[in-house]
């Protein structure tokens, strides 16, 4: 039984939304860290040094997190591809 077209569209949208969370992570991490830095700056009454430092650190941290997620996803895809190739070669060897 094939899924309905509406269900397929829903799966595509869910997958696209899952893949786009990285952009939100970059923005939210930088804004949250900048907000924390702003509170520290206000407490000490200094120029926005901590705001800038924490915003950059939040952005770099979120970027590194996305890199790790991407590396894990590519490692999984590579392992699956290798398994398919091995299974395909074994199947062709059985036919010969």
C-alpha positions as CSV (number, residue, x, y, z in Angstrom):
1,X,0.0,0.0,0.0
2,X,1.5,3.3,-1.0
3,X,1.2,6.3,1.3
4,X,-1.2,9.1,0.3
5,X,0.3,12.2,-1.5
6,X,-0.6,14.3,1.6
7,X,1.4,12.0,3.8
8,X,4.4,12.2,1.4
9,X,4.2,16.0,1.4
10,X,4.1,16.0,5.2
11,X,7.2,13.8,5.4
12,X,9.1,16.1,3.0
13,X,8.1,19.2,5.0
14,X,9.1,17.5,8.3
15,X,12.4,16.6,6.8
16,X,13.0,20.1,5.5
17,X,12.1,21.6,8.9
18,X,14.5,19.2,10.6
19,X,17.3,20.1,8.2
20,X,16.7,23.9,8.7
21,X,17.1,23.8,12.5
22,X,20.8,24.5,12.0
23,X,20.1,28.1,10.9
24,X,17.9,28.6,14.0
25,X,20.6,27.1,16.2
26,X,23.2,29.6,14.9
27,X,21.0,32.6,15.5
28,X,19.6,31.6,18.9
29,X,22.9,30.5,20.3
30,X,24.6,33.9,19.3
31,X,21.6,35.9,20.7
32,X,21.4,34.0,23.9
33,X,25.1,34.3,24.5
34,X,25.0,38.0,23.6
35,X,22.1,38.5,26.0
36,X,24.1,36.9,28.8
37,X,27.1,39.1,27.9
38,X,24.9,42.2,28.0
39,X,23.7,41.4,31.5
40,X,27.3,41.1,32.6
41,X,28.2,44.4,30.9
42,X,25.3,46.1,32.7
43,X,26.3,44.7,36.0
44,X,29.8,46.0,35.8
45,X,28.9,49.2,33.9
46,X,31.5,48.7,31.1
47,X,31.3,49.0,27.3
48,X,29.8,46.0,25.5
49,X,32.9,43.9,25.6
50,X,31.3,40.7,27.0
51,X,28.3,41.1,24.7
52,X,30.5,41.0,21.7
53,X,32.8,38.2,23.0
54,X,29.9,36.0,24.1
55,X,28.0,36.6,20.8
56,X,31.0,35.5,18.8
57,X,31.7,32.5,21.1
58,X,28.0,31.5,20.8
59,X,28.1,31.6,17.0
60,X,31.4,29.6,16.9
61,X,30.0,27.1,19.4
62,X,26.8,26.6,17.4
63,X,28.8,26.3,14.1
64,X,31.0,23.6,15.7
65,X,27.9,21.8,16.9
66,X,26.5,21.8,13.4
67,X,29.8,20.6,12.0
68,X,29.8,17.6,14.4
69,X,26.1,16.8,13.5
70,X,27.0,16.9,9.8
71,X,30.1,14.7,10.3
72,X,28.0,12.1,12.1
73,X,25.4,12.2,9.4
74,X,28.0,11.8,6.7
75,X,29.7,8.9,8.6
76,X,26.4,7.1,8.8
77,X,25.6,7.7,5.1
78,X,29.1,6.4,4.2
79,X,28.7,3.3,6.3
80,X,25.3,2.6,4.8
81,X,26.7,3.1,1.3
82,X,29.6,0.7,2.0
83,X,27.1,-1.9,3.3
84,X,25.0,-1.6,0.2
85,X,28.0,-2.0,-2.1
86,X,29.3,-5.0,-0.1
87,X,25.8,-6.6,-0.2
88,X,25.5,-5.9,-4.0
89,X,29.0,-7.4,-4.6
90,X,28.0,-10.5,-2.6
91,X,24.8,-10.9,-4.5
92,X,26.6,-10.6,-7.8
93,X,29.2,-13.2,-6.6
94,X,26.4,-15.6,-5.8
95,X,25.0,-15.3,-9.3
96,X,28.2,-16.0,-11.0
